[in-house]
Amino acid sequence: MDIIPFENTWPYDKIGEDIYINECPYCGTRNILTAMKVKDLEWAKEEIKTYINMPCCHKRMHIVFADEDYLWTTEPLRRRERKA
C-alpha cells in the first residue's frame, strides 16, 4: 500500500452493527449514521476499496483502507494546520 497522508483520514465510530461519523468532512453535519455495513468496514480493513455515500450531502467518500479509528481516503479531508 502506498503511503496515505494523514490529511486523507477521517475518524469513525462503530457502535454495535452501526458505523457513525461524528462530523461530515464535506458539509459539517454532526452525528451521521452511515449506510456502511460491518462487512464493508472489514473489507476496507483488508484494503479492499469501498465507498460511503454521505446521507447528509450526498457526497461520496472513497475509502482505500480502514483501521480501528480512521477511514483512509483518496482525497484530503482535513485542513493542514499552518505553523506559526
Backbone as CSV, one residue per row, in Angstrom:
resi,resn,N_x,N_y,N_z,CA_x,CA_y,CA_z,C_x,C_y,C_z
1,MET,0.848,-1.187,0.000,0.000,0.000,0.000,0.886,1.241,0.000
2,ASP,0.539,2.207,-0.832,1.256,3.478,-0.850,0.962,4.232,0.437
3,ILE,1.861,5.130,0.789,1.661,5.945,1.981,0.545,6.953,1.722
4,ILE,-0.428,6.964,2.611,-1.551,7.895,2.506,-1.325,8.991,3.543
5,PRO,-1.367,10.267,3.146,-1.147,11.340,4.123,-2.285,11.413,5.147
6,PHE,-1.947,11.888,6.354,-2.932,11.961,7.427,-4.092,12.883,7.077
7,GLU,-3.892,13.850,6.176,-4.968,14.743,5.741,-6.092,13.963,5.056
8,ASN,-5.796,12.750,4.600,-6.771,11.915,3.897,-7.485,10.947,4.840
9,THR,-7.495,11.232,6.119,-8.159,10.346,7.083,-9.360,11.038,7.712
10,TRP,-10.292,10.208,8.188,-11.449,10.733,8.910,-11.842,9.718,9.978
11,PRO,-12.060,10.182,11.216,-12.413,9.240,12.289,-13.850,8.728,12.156
12,TYR,-14.054,7.525,12.663,-15.381,6.929,12.674,-15.573,6.193,13.994
13,ASP,-16.811,5.856,14.307,-17.140,5.065,15.490,-18.003,3.898,15.060
14,LYS,-17.736,2.752,15.641,-18.570,1.575,15.411,-19.309,1.283,16.703
15,ILE,-20.619,1.343,16.657,-21.460,1.073,17.821,-22.392,-0.062,17.429
16,GLY,-22.139,-1.235,17.986,-22.894,-2.418,17.585,-22.624,-2.723,16.131
17,GLU,-23.661,-2.774,15.333,-23.540,-3.030,13.898,-23.556,-1.742,13.073
18,ASP,-23.590,-0.582,13.746,-23.704,0.709,13.059,-22.361,1.425,12.994
19,ILE,-22.114,2.099,11.864,-20.908,2.897,11.654,-21.332,4.364,11.631
20,TYR,-20.775,5.156,12.554,-21.099,6.579,12.673,-19.884,7.422,12.316
21,ILE,-20.161,8.592,11.782,-19.141,9.621,11.594,-19.591,10.817,12.411
22,ASN,-18.686,11.304,13.255,-19.021,12.391,14.176,-19.398,13.672,13.442
23,GLU,-18.682,13.977,12.358,-18.961,15.199,11.593,-18.613,14.955,10.135
24,CYS,-19.496,15.337,9.249,-19.263,15.174,7.818,-18.113,16.092,7.381
25,PRO,-17.100,15.556,6.699,-15.991,16.405,6.250,-16.381,17.335,5.109
26,TYR,-17.521,17.107,4.498,-17.946,17.909,3.347,-18.887,19.050,3.734
27,CYS,-19.884,18.760,4.588,-20.886,19.793,4.890,-20.948,20.158,6.378
28,GLY,-20.277,19.407,7.238,-20.232,19.741,8.658,-21.379,19.200,9.497
29,THR,-22.305,18.463,8.896,-23.394,17.864,9.666,-22.808,16.926,10.715
30,ARG,-23.399,16.925,11.905,-22.856,16.143,13.013,-23.657,14.867,13.243
31,ASN,-22.980,13.887,13.858,-23.581,12.612,14.277,-24.319,11.909,13.139
32,ILE,-23.581,11.427,12.172,-24.144,10.811,10.985,-24.088,9.292,11.086
33,LEU,-25.240,8.664,10.949,-25.311,7.216,10.824,-25.124,6.907,9.352
34,THR,-24.043,6.206,9.013,-23.780,5.888,7.614,-24.515,4.615,7.217
35,ALA,-24.578,4.379,5.931,-25.165,3.143,5.414,-24.115,2.037,5.314
36,MET,-22.895,2.337,5.770,-21.824,1.356,5.706,-22.147,0.174,6.623
37,LYS,-21.948,-1.026,6.107,-22.165,-2.251,6.866,-20.848,-2.713,7.490
38,VAL,-20.936,-3.528,8.523,-19.739,-4.067,9.169,-18.902,-4.835,8.148
39,LYS,-19.562,-5.543,7.230,-18.853,-6.278,6.182,-18.020,-5.319,5.325
40,ASP,-18.571,-4.149,4.990,-17.842,-3.149,4.205,-16.620,-2.644,4.967
41,LEU,-16.791,-2.422,6.270,-15.678,-1.969,7.101,-14.584,-3.028,7.144
42,GLU,-14.962,-4.279,7.280,-13.982,-5.370,7.293,-13.240,-5.436,5.964
43,TRP,-13.951,-5.237,4.850,-13.286,-5.201,3.549,-12.275,-4.072,3.492
44,ALA,-12.653,-2.892,3.990,-11.735,-1.744,3.986,-10.494,-2.046,4.827
45,LYS,-10.669,-2.764,5.926,-9.522,-3.133,6.762,-8.587,-4.090,6.033
46,GLU,-9.112,-4.803,5.049,-8.305,-5.705,4.228,-7.813,-5.018,2.955
47,GLU,-7.943,-3.697,2.904,-7.506,-2.856,1.789,-8.306,-3.101,0.512
48,ILE,-9.570,-3.475,0.662,-10.483,-3.573,-0.475,-11.254,-2.262,-0.530
49,LYS,-11.115,-1.545,-1.637,-11.722,-0.221,-1.754,-13.239,-0.294,-1.625
50,THR,-13.790,0.688,-0.950,-15.236,0.780,-0.766,-15.637,2.252,-0.738
51,TYR,-16.923,2.509,-0.718,-17.449,3.873,-0.725,-18.451,4.060,0.401
52,ILE,-18.574,5.320,0.843,-19.685,5.726,1.700,-20.356,6.890,0.990
53,ASN,-21.638,6.769,0.745,-22.418,7.903,0.260,-22.964,8.612,1.485
54,MET,-22.538,9.850,1.687,-22.934,10.589,2.877,-24.417,10.950,2.773
55,PRO,-25.232,10.549,3.754,-26.669,10.806,3.680,-27.039,12.283,3.827
56,CYS,-26.151,13.078,4.390,-26.454,14.490,4.641,-26.312,15.352,3.388
57,CYS,-25.254,15.134,2.620,-24.992,15.999,1.468,-24.805,15.218,0.164
58,HIS,-24.919,13.913,0.229,-24.840,13.018,-0.925,-23.474,12.989,-1.593
59,LYS,-22.443,13.446,-0.894,-21.077,13.322,-1.411,-20.639,11.876,-1.215
60,ARG,-19.691,11.444,-2.018,-19.198,10.072,-1.958,-17.759,10.082,-1.448
61,MET,-17.519,9.329,-0.362,-16.189,9.184,0.215,-15.623,7.850,-0.280
62,HIS,-14.474,7.900,-0.941,-13.820,6.711,-1.488,-12.782,6.235,-0.469
63,ILE,-13.043,5.105,0.149,-12.191,4.582,1.219,-11.254,3.529,0.646
64,VAL,-9.954,3.705,0.889,-8.971,2.733,0.407,-8.457,1.834,1.523
65,PHE,-8.652,2.248,2.772,-8.183,1.455,3.906,-8.905,1.939,5.152
66,ALA,-9.019,1.074,6.136,-9.578,1.456,7.432,-8.762,0.771,8.520
67,ASP,-8.589,1.468,9.624,-8.023,0.839,10.810,-9.083,0.914,11.896
68,GLU,-8.713,0.742,13.136,-9.696,0.733,14.220,-10.273,2.115,14.535
69,ASP,-9.610,3.185,14.050,-10.029,4.539,14.377,-10.366,5.417,13.175
70,TYR,-9.699,5.182,12.053,-9.797,6.099,10.917,-10.156,5.386,9.620
71,LEU,-10.855,6.128,8.768,-11.061,5.753,7.376,-10.009,6.507,6.568
72,TRP,-9.271,5.804,5.738,-8.223,6.400,4.910,-8.783,6.513,3.498
73,THR,-8.768,7.734,2.941,-9.457,8.013,1.679,-8.504,8.460,0.579
74,THR,-9.064,8.663,-0.606,-8.280,9.088,-1.765,-8.133,10.602,-1.857
75,GLU,-8.799,11.339,-0.970,-8.775,12.799,-1.061,-8.501,13.423,0.308
76,PRO,-7.897,14.614,0.324,-7.692,15.296,1.602,-9.031,15.713,2.213
77,LEU,-9.236,15.367,3.469,-10.463,15.724,4.177,-10.201,16.721,5.301
78,ARG,-8.963,16.852,5.688,-8.585,17.766,6.783,-7.832,18.960,6.214
79,ARG,-7.973,20.052,6.879,-7.195,21.229,6.511,-5.836,21.120,7.165
80,ARG,-4.838,21.473,6.438,-3.493,21.478,7.024,-3.374,22.628,7.993
81,GLU,-2.798,22.329,9.145,-2.567,23.383,10.133,-1.312,24.154,9.743
82,ARG,-1.427,25.454,9.813,-0.287,26.295,9.468,0.610,26.453,10.676
83,LYS,1.905,26.376,10.417,2.866,26.576,11.502,3.080,28.058,11.717
84,ALA,3.145,28.448,12.978,3.320,29.860,13.307,4.742,30.306,13.169
